[in-house]
Amino acid sequence: MISAGPLRYYSARLICHQGPRGRLRRSRTSSGLFPVNRKGRIVPNTESAKKRVRQGKKRNALNKWRKVRIKDQIKTFLAAVQAQDVDLAQTEFRKACGLLDKTACTSTMHRNTAARRKSSMSRRLKALQTSKA
């Protein structure tokens, strides 16, 4: 069992715990009795709840990794557009579109969000191409 300090319990009306200077602090809640750790997070009791916490952490890390990759790729595309480099912008645009399409197939990002971002980048690329021509 993972323990991050003394457990407190949510009562039906108030959360009672010791504050930073030893004073008793109370704050309102509408939930029932749930054990919480020092950070105020609910501690899972059953095996299935513990497994859901582990799965959620993995899923959160994977989603964050995917989104960071997309953001980095879009930044490199925008840097190429800012530098007025059409060839580099086209290659970065293709890479970013591939990442967006892959991510849109998962539950990390909705397909309309991916389409909106691709459309925005496409407009910038087209404006750069027409200004250079």
Buried (B, 14 or more C-beta within 10 A) or exposed (E): EEEEEEEBEBEEEEBEBEEEEEEEEEEEBEEEEBEBBEEEEEBBEEEEEBEEBEEEEEEEEEBEEBEEBBEEBBEBBBEBBEEEBBEBBBEBBEBBBEBBEBBBEEEBBEEEEBEEBBEEBEEBBEEBEEEEE
